[in-house]
Amino acid sequence: MAKKPVKYTVVDAFTESAFKGNPAAVCLLEEERDEDWLQALAMEFNISETCYLTRITEPEPLDSSATILTPRFRLRWFTPVDEVKLCGHATLAAAHFLFTSSLVKGNLIEFITLSGVLTARKVMQGDKSDALKFENGEAQERFYIELDFPTVPVVEYNSTDVASISKALNGVSVIDIKKTDQDDLFVVLPSGKIVADIKPQFDDIGKLPGTGLIVTAIAPPESEFDFFSRFFCPELGLNEDPVTGSAHCSLAPYWSQKLGKCDFLAYQASPRSGIVNIHLDEQSQRVLLRGKAVTVMEGCVLV
């Protein structure tokens, strides 16, 4: 029997401008697809992440007196070459797709993932008049999406790789090197401007230990931000990930210790760029990542 076509939406996450932030393809599956198909489609899209949603709970009952269940979906994330355990921007993109469609009611969604249960909450922007904008004569809601993610600890790393890391970053000075629990190198540079101006040497980055490379520094004092970052990951088919929600699960606790605060406005200084609003809950060791998103494309996979 022929498979049903799969609807997809491409969403730019952690931005309010099309062609900025980080793109993700969001696919809603109405029937099971095998692993090879999931990976092949991610390679076909060939963007930083393709995610797959499968509904777990049934749609909420129409009778307002009935118990309303929080919509729950299974969510998986694939780069062009592999499945990953945690992805912030594709989760935000998936939530944006669901909130802007007729598939969910209310302001909360739960996702079942390889990193446990993750929630996405719709947070309206400002008061009621600020929360609406008009496009083509129609009112459109203006809102943020707040993701509730686990922190990813940063641990000490006794590295003898300072020279090779500096070379991979085109000779910049390195202040500190750590490692995350997700096997990413975590490299601190002298300034946000240096982070933004890096000319990465991707062949050399690919030879470094670990899965990916997070680089970060304090933001320039004249900027509105607390810190800058970038994320490189040739091993997962991503020379540079434009805006990386999961990296901020490590960046938030690190900069909380350095700056003595728990609320941040972060800037990922990739060529596409993106902004992440962050709250760190030290007691629960959770990170709230807040951002916007824009739908840029819709279509249908026929095979």
N, C-alpha and C positions, 0 to 999 in steps of 0.2 A: 504493500500500500504506500502511495506517495506521501511524503511528509508534508505537513502544513507549512506554508510560507511563514517566515519569522519576521515580525516587525522590529525595526531598529530605529533608534534615535541617537544622533551624535550631539553631545552636550559639551560645551566649554565650561569647565569648573574653576572655581576660585577667581572669578572675574565677572564683571557686568558688561563686558564688551565682547562681541563676536571676534573670533580669531585671536583671542588672548587666552590667558590661563592655560589649563591642561585639557585636551580633548579626550573624551571617552565615548565609545560606542556602547549603548545600552540595549540589550536584546531581551525581550520578554518571551520566554519559552512556554508554550502550551502543551508540549509533550517532550519526553526525554530525548536527548541527543547524546551520542557517544563522545568520549574524550577526544578522539581524533578530529571529529567535526568541530568541537568547541575550539580546539587549538588551531585548526585550519582556518576557521573564520577569523580568529584574532590575527592570524598572519595576513589574511586577505585585507582586513581593515588597515593593518600595519600602522596603527597609532599607539600611543603609550599604553593604553589599556582598553580591553573589551570586556564587558561584564555581562553576566547572565542572571536574570531574575526568574524564579519559579515561585508561584504563589503557594503558600502553605495554608493560611487561613482562608476561609471563604469570604466573599464580600460581606460587608456589614449589613445586618438586616434593615429593611426600610422602615419597619415599625419602630418608632422612637422609644416605645416603652420596653423594647427588648434590649438584652445586654449587647453592647457594642464591643466587639473584640478589636484589639489593636491589630491593624494589618501586619501580617508577617510573611516575609519572603525569604527564600534561600537565595544567597548571593555569592557568586564566584567571580574571580578576577583573573584575566589572562593577559600577559604581554604578548608580543608577536612570537615569543619562543617558549614561554613557560607559564604555568599557573603560579600565582603568588598568594601568600597567606594574609596580607593586609594591604589595602589600598584606599587612601582617603579620597582622592579626587573622583575615582569611579563610583565610590559610595555616595558622594555628594551628587554626582551626575544621575545615578539611579534614583535617588530621592527626589531630585528636581523633576525627572521624568514622571514619577508617580504622582507628585503633588500637582503638577500642571496638567495631568490627564484626569479622566473620570474614574480611574482605577482605585483610588482611595478617598475616604472622607476623613476629616479630622486633621490634626497637626502632628501626628506621631506615627512612625513606621519602625518596625523591628526587622532586622536582617540576621539570618542565621548564616554564619560564615566560618571559615577555618580559624578565625580568631575569636570565636564565641558569638554571643548575641551583641550586636551593635545597634544603636538607635539613631534615628534621624528625626529631628524636630523642626517644624516650620515656625519661624519667628518673624512676625510682621515687622516691617520697617517703619519706625516712628508711629505717629497717630494715624487715624483712619484716612485723613486726606493725603498724608505722605505715602500711605501704603498702596495707593493706586496710581498708575500711570496710564496714558492713553496711547494706543498704537492702532492706526487705521480706524480711528473712531471708536475703538472698543477699549473698555477698562481692563487693565491687566494688574494683577496683584504684584506688589514689590515686597520681597521677603528674603531673609537669609535662611540658610539651612545650617542647623547646629548638629554636629556629629559627636557622639559620645564614644571615645576610643580608649583603649588601655595605654598607659605609658609604656615606652620601650626604653629600659634603662641603658645608660651609657656607663661603661666600665673602663677601668684603666687598661692600657694596652702598652706593653713594653716593646716598642717597635724599634727595629734597626732599619726601618724603611724610610726614614726622613728624606734621604737624598732622592730615592726613587719617587716618593710622593711629590716632592718639590718639582722634580723633572716632569712628572705627569701633569702638573699644573703650570707648566711653562716657566719654572724657575722661581716661583714666589716663595717668600719666607713663610715658615710654618711655626706657629706658636705652640700648639699642642696637638697630640694625636690620641684619640680614644677609639673605642669600638662599641657598637650597640649589640644588644641581645639578638638582633636579627642579622648579625654578621656583616654589618656595614662599617666601613672605616668612617670615623668622625673627626674631621680635621678643622682646627681653628686657625684662622688667618688674622693678620694684623688689623684689617679695616674692611668695612663694607664695600668701599670703592674697589679694593683689590678683588673681593669676591665677584663683584659685577664685571670687572674687566678681565677676568681669567680667560686665557686662550687654551682650553683644555687639549691635551694630547691624548686622544682616545685610545690609540694603540697601547700607550704606556699605562693608561688607567686600567685597561683590560688585563694587564699583567700583575696588578696589585693584589694583595691578599684580600679576602672578603668578597661579598656579593656586590655591594655598591659603595659609592664614595660621597658622603655628605661633607660639604665645606660651608663654613659659617664664620661670621664676624659681627661685632657690634655695628649697628647702623650708623651712618654719618650723623653727627649731631644736628645738622640742619634739616634732616628728614623727619617725617612723622612716625618712623618705624623704630622698633626696639632692636631688631637684628635682621641681617640679610642671610640668605643661604642659597645654595645650588645643590643639585643631586645628579650624579653621573652613574650610569649602570650599563656599560656595554655588554656585560655578561647576560643580562635579561633582554637584550635586543634594543636597549634604550641608551643611545649615547648620552643624551641629557633628558631627564624627565622635567617638563616645564614647571610644574607645581606639584609638590609631593606631600600630601597630607600625612602619610605614615612617618615621614622623616621628622615632622613637627612633633610627633609623639616622643621623640628623643630630644629634639631641640628645646622643647618647653621645659623639661626638668633641668637640663643643663643651664639654660639661661636664667631659670628661676634661682638657682644657687648663686650664679654670678651677679645678678642684678637685684636680688632680694625682693622679688615681686612674683605674682602669679598670673597677671593679665598682660598680654602682649599683642602688639600689632606687628606682624612679621611680613617681610617682603622676600619672595623668591625671585632672584635677579637673573633668571634665564632670559633668552631673547623674547619669548612670549610673555614672560613675567606673570606674577599673580600675588594676591594679598590674602593672608590667613589671619583671622582674629582668633585668639587663643585664650582659654582659661585653664589653668592647671589646678586640679583638686588634689592637694598633697595628701589628704587623709585617705581618700579612696584610690589614689594613684590612677586617676582618670584624666584624660585631656578632652576638653570641649573645643572642637574646631568649628569655627563659624565662617561661612563664605557664601558667595552668590554664584549663580550659574546662568548660562544662556543656551537655549536650544538653537542649533545652527543647521540641522539636517534631519530629515526623516525619510525612511524608505522601507524596503522589504527584501529579505533574502529568499531567493526562490528555490534553492537547492538544499 
